[in-house]
């Protein structure tokens, strides 16, 4: 079911001081919760979790979390990173239960971006990931956004995307039709035209 495995140890030494000590010993604190079980505090080797999340797909895959030899399927819910250096400081995982829906953030992959650029447009990505709701078996690795037919002035909204089978876009379900990308005229050209209009 999973392609990614992460080893961890149960942790009883809690609090900010304990977390600092963990990081000094090249480990990071983590927690796993959900699945009708109690939350569990964990310790994970920093180099192991860093290597895992170098692969973008790990963010949108069911992971096999091995806690002291006991395996459970989880997804990453949140990663706390150092604000300046970017390394992982804390991780939250949610247990996956077969048949139950989960929510996860899935990366957006933009394709055929050269088409609107050839027409003189510039592309702004307003979202780089989309929150989805689905069963673990239906969790997509990414959501593809095709910009091949986009013209200057096009705004791609969440409602313009086709959700994979069994997948629901969380924001759309709550009535929020987010903009995912927009194609606009180059700013320098737009500013020059504006100045010419003002002069006239």
DRENDO-1510 file (C-alpha; in Angstrom, 1 decimal, always signed):
<recs>
REC; n; res; u; v; w
REC; 1; UNK; +0.0; +0.0; +0.0 .
REC; 2; UNK; +2.9; +2.3; +0.7 .
REC; 3; UNK; +6.2; +3.1; -1.0 .
REC; 4; UNK; +7.7; +5.1; +1.9 .
REC; 5; UNK; +8.8; +3.9; +5.3 .
REC; 6; UNK; +9.9; +6.0; +8.3 .
REC; 7; UNK; +11.3; +4.6; +11.5 .
REC; 8; UNK; +10.5; +6.2; +14.9 .
REC; 9; UNK; +10.7; +5.6; +18.6 .
REC; 10; UNK; +8.1; +6.3; +21.2 .
REC; 11; UNK; +8.9; +9.4; +23.4 .
REC; 12; UNK; +8.0; +10.1; +27.0 .
REC; 13; UNK; +10.3; +13.0; +27.6 .
REC; 14; UNK; +8.0; +16.0; +26.6 .
REC; 15; UNK; +8.2; +19.7; +26.7 .
REC; 16; UNK; +10.2; +22.5; +25.0 .
REC; 17; UNK; +13.4; +21.6; +26.8 .
REC; 18; UNK; +13.1; +18.0; +25.8 .
REC; 19; UNK; +12.5; +19.0; +22.1 .
REC; 20; UNK; +15.6; +21.2; +22.2 .
REC; 21; UNK; +17.7; +18.3; +23.6 .
REC; 22; UNK; +16.3; +16.0; +20.8 .
REC; 23; UNK; +17.4; +18.4; +18.1 .
REC; 24; UNK; +20.8; +18.8; +19.6 .
REC; 25; UNK; +21.2; +15.0; +19.3 .
REC; 26; UNK; +20.2; +15.2; +15.6 .
REC; 27; UNK; +16.6; +13.9; +16.2 .
REC; 28; UNK; +13.3; +15.7; +15.8 .
REC; 29; UNK; +10.1; +15.4; +17.9 .
REC; 30; UNK; +6.9; +14.3; +16.1 .
REC; 31; UNK; +3.4; +13.2; +17.0 .
REC; 32; UNK; +1.0; +10.8; +15.4 .
REC; 33; UNK; -2.8; +10.9; +16.1 .
REC; 34; UNK; -6.2; +9.9; +14.8 .
REC; 35; UNK; -7.6; +6.5; +13.9 .
REC; 36; UNK; -9.6; +6.3; +17.2 .
REC; 37; UNK; -6.3; +5.9; +19.1 .
REC; 38; UNK; -4.5; +8.1; +21.5 .
REC; 39; UNK; -1.9; +10.6; +20.3 .
REC; 40; UNK; +1.6; +9.3; +20.5 .
REC; 41; UNK; +4.8; +11.4; +20.9 .
REC; 42; UNK; +7.7; +10.2; +18.8 .
REC; 43; UNK; +11.4; +10.7; +18.1 .
REC; 44; UNK; +12.7; +10.5; +14.5 .
REC; 45; UNK; +16.2; +10.7; +13.1 .
REC; 46; UNK; +16.5; +14.1; +11.5 .
REC; 47; UNK; +18.6; +12.8; +8.5 .
REC; 48; UNK; +16.0; +10.1; +7.9 .
REC; 49; UNK; +12.9; +12.4; +7.8 .
REC; 50; UNK; +14.9; +15.0; +5.8 .
REC; 51; UNK; +15.8; +12.4; +3.1 .
REC; 52; UNK; +12.2; +11.1; +3.0 .
REC; 53; UNK; +10.7; +14.6; +2.3 .
REC; 54; UNK; +13.3; +15.5; -0.3 .
REC; 55; UNK; +10.9; +13.4; -2.5 .
REC; 56; UNK; +7.9; +15.6; -3.2 .
REC; 57; UNK; +5.7; +12.5; -3.6 .
REC; 58; UNK; +6.1; +11.7; +0.2 .
REC; 59; UNK; +3.8; +14.6; +1.0 .
REC; 60; UNK; +0.9; +13.0; -0.9 .
REC; 61; UNK; +1.6; +9.3; -0.2 .
REC; 62; UNK; +0.5; +7.0; +2.6 .
REC; 63; UNK; +3.6; +6.4; +4.6 .
REC; 64; UNK; +4.5; +3.3; +6.7 .
REC; 65; UNK; +5.5; +4.6; +10.1 .
REC; 66; UNK; +7.4; +2.0; +12.1 .
REC; 67; UNK; +7.3; +2.9; +15.8 .
REC; 68; UNK; +9.5; +0.5; +17.9 .
REC; 69; UNK; +8.6; -2.3; +15.5 .
REC; 70; UNK; +4.9; -1.6; +15.3 .
REC; 71; UNK; +3.8; -0.5; +11.8 .
REC; 72; UNK; +1.0; +1.9; +11.0 .
REC; 73; UNK; -0.1; +3.7; +7.9 .
REC; 74; UNK; -0.1; +7.5; +8.2 .
REC; 75; UNK; +0.0; +10.7; +6.1 .
REC; 76; UNK; +2.0; +13.8; +7.0 .
REC; 77; UNK; -0.3; +16.5; +8.3 .
REC; 78; UNK; +2.2; +19.3; +9.0 .
REC; 79; UNK; +5.9; +19.9; +9.0 .
REC; 80; UNK; +7.3; +22.7; +11.1 .
REC; 81; UNK; +10.5; +24.1; +9.6 .
REC; 82; UNK; +13.2; +26.5; +10.9 .
REC; 83; UNK; +12.1; +30.0; +9.6 .
REC; 84; UNK; +15.6; +30.9; +8.3 .
REC; 85; UNK; +17.4; +27.6; +7.6 .
REC; 86; UNK; +14.5; +25.6; +6.4 .
REC; 87; UNK; +15.3; +22.3; +8.2 .
REC; 88; UNK; +12.5; +20.2; +9.7 .
REC; 89; UNK; +11.9; +20.9; +13.4 .
REC; 90; UNK; +8.7; +19.0; +14.1 .
REC; 91; UNK; +6.3; +16.7; +12.3 .
REC; 92; UNK; +2.6; +15.8; +12.7 .
REC; 93; UNK; +1.2; +12.6; +11.2 .
REC; 94; UNK; -2.4; +11.3; +11.0 .
REC; 95; UNK; -3.2; +7.6; +11.1 .
REC; 96; UNK; -4.9; +6.2; +8.0 .
REC; 97; UNK; -7.9; +4.0; +8.5 .
REC; 98; UNK; -9.1; +1.8; +5.5 .
REC; 99; UNK; -12.5; +3.0; +4.3 .
REC; 100; UNK; -12.3; +6.3; +6.1 .
REC; 101; UNK; -11.8; +9.6; +4.2 .
REC; 102; UNK; -8.7; +11.6; +5.0 .
REC; 103; UNK; -7.6; +15.2; +4.0 .
REC; 104; UNK; -4.2; +15.9; +2.6 .
REC; 105; UNK; -2.4; +18.6; +0.7 .
REC; 106; UNK; -1.3; +17.5; -2.8 .
REC; 107; UNK; +1.2; +19.3; -5.0 .
REC; 108; UNK; +0.1; +21.0; -8.2 .
REC; 109; UNK; +2.0; +20.2; -11.4 .
REC; 110; UNK; +1.6; +22.8; -14.2 .
REC; 111; UNK; +2.0; +21.5; -17.8 .
REC; 112; UNK; +2.2; +23.2; -21.2 .
REC; 113; UNK; +3.3; +26.5; -19.7 .
REC; 114; UNK; +5.2; +27.4; -22.8 .
REC; 115; UNK; +2.0; +27.8; -24.8 .
REC; 116; UNK; +0.7; +31.1; -23.2 .
REC; 117; UNK; +4.3; +32.3; -22.8 .
REC; 118; UNK; +4.8; +32.1; -26.6 .
REC; 119; UNK; +1.7; +34.3; -26.9 .
REC; 120; UNK; +3.5; +36.9; -24.8 .
REC; 121; UNK; +1.9; +36.1; -21.5 .
REC; 122; UNK; +3.4; +35.6; -18.1 .
REC; 123; UNK; +2.2; +33.0; -15.6 .
REC; 124; UNK; +1.7; +33.5; -11.9 .
REC; 125; UNK; +1.1; +30.4; -9.7 .
REC; 126; UNK; -1.3; +31.4; -6.9 .
REC; 127; UNK; -1.5; +27.9; -5.4 .
REC; 128; UNK; +1.3; +25.3; -5.4 .
REC; 129; UNK; -0.8; +22.7; -3.5 .
REC; 130; UNK; -4.4; +21.7; -3.1 .
REC; 131; UNK; -6.1; +20.2; -0.1 .
REC; 132; UNK; -8.1; +17.1; -1.1 .
REC; 133; UNK; -10.5; +14.7; +0.7 .
REC; 134; UNK; -10.5; +11.0; -0.3 .
REC; 135; UNK; -9.9; +7.5; +0.9 .
REC; 136; UNK; -6.2; +6.5; +1.2 .
REC; 137; UNK; -6.4; +4.3; -1.9 .
REC; 138; UNK; -7.6; +7.2; -4.0 .
REC; 139; UNK; -4.9; +9.7; -2.8 .
REC; 140; UNK; -3.4; +11.3; -5.9 .
REC; 141; UNK; +0.4; +12.0; -6.1 .
REC; 142; UNK; -0.3; +15.4; -7.7 .
REC; 143; UNK; -3.0; +17.4; -9.4 .
REC; 144; UNK; -2.2; +18.4; -13.0 .
REC; 145; UNK; -3.1; +21.8; -14.4 .
REC; 146; UNK; -2.9; +22.1; -18.2 .
REC; 147; UNK; -2.2; +25.6; -19.4 .
REC; 148; UNK; -2.0; +24.7; -23.1 .
REC; 149; UNK; -5.1; +26.6; -24.1 .
REC; 150; UNK; -4.7; +29.5; -21.7 .
REC; 151; UNK; -4.8; +33.0; -23.2 .
REC; 152; UNK; -3.6; +36.3; -21.7 .
REC; 153; UNK; -6.2; +37.2; -19.1 .
REC; 154; UNK; -7.0; +33.6; -18.2 .
REC; 155; UNK; -7.5; +32.8; -14.6 .
REC; 156; UNK; -7.6; +29.1; -13.7 .
REC; 157; UNK; -9.9; +28.4; -10.8 .
REC; 158; UNK; -10.3; +25.2; -8.7 .
REC; 159; UNK; -13.6; +24.6; -10.4 .
REC; 160; UNK; -11.8; +24.4; -13.8 .
REC; 161; UNK; -9.8; +21.4; -12.7 .
REC; 162; UNK; -11.1; +17.8; -12.9 .
REC; 163; UNK; -10.7; +16.0; -9.7 .
REC; 164; UNK; -9.5; +12.4; -10.0 .
REC; 165; UNK; -12.0; +9.7; -9.3 .
REC; 166; UNK; -13.0; +9.5; -5.6 .
REC; 167; UNK; -11.3; +12.8; -4.8 .
REC; 168; UNK; -12.9; +16.0; -3.6 .
REC; 169; UNK; -11.3; +19.5; -3.4 .
REC; 170; UNK; -11.9; +20.7; +0.1 .
REC; 171; UNK; -12.0; +24.4; -0.6 .
REC; 172; UNK; -14.5; +23.9; -3.4 .
REC; 173; UNK; -16.7; +21.8; -1.1 .
REC; 174; UNK; -16.8; +24.8; +1.3 .
REC; 175; UNK; -17.7; +27.2; -1.5 .
REC; 176; UNK; -14.2; +28.7; -2.0 .
REC; 177; UNK; -13.4; +28.6; -5.7 .
REC; 178; UNK; -9.7; +29.5; -5.4 .
REC; 179; UNK; -7.6; +30.8; -8.2 .
REC; 180; UNK; -4.8; +28.4; -9.0 .
REC; 181; UNK; -2.9; +30.3; -11.7 .
REC; 182; UNK; -3.4; +33.3; -13.9 .
REC; 183; UNK; -1.9; +34.4; -17.3 .
REC; 184; UNK; -1.2; +38.1; -17.6 .
REC; 185; UNK; +0.5; +40.5; -19.9 .
REC; 186; UNK; +4.1; +41.3; -18.9 .
REC; 187; UNK; +4.1; +44.0; -16.2 .
REC; 188; UNK; +6.5; +46.3; -18.0 .
REC; 189; UNK; +4.3; +46.4; -21.2 .
REC; 190; UNK; +1.2; +46.9; -19.0 .
REC; 191; UNK; +2.9; +49.8; -17.2 .
REC; 192; UNK; +4.0; +51.5; -20.5 .
REC; 193; UNK; +0.5; +51.2; -22.0 .
REC; 194; UNK; -0.9; +52.7; -18.8 .
REC; 195; UNK; +1.5; +55.7; -19.0 .
REC; 196; UNK; +0.6; +56.2; -22.7 .
REC; 197; UNK; -3.1; +56.2; -21.8 .
REC; 198; UNK; -2.5; +58.8; -19.0 .
REC; 199; UNK; -0.5; +61.0; -21.4 .
REC; 200; UNK; -3.3; +61.1; -23.9 .
</recs>
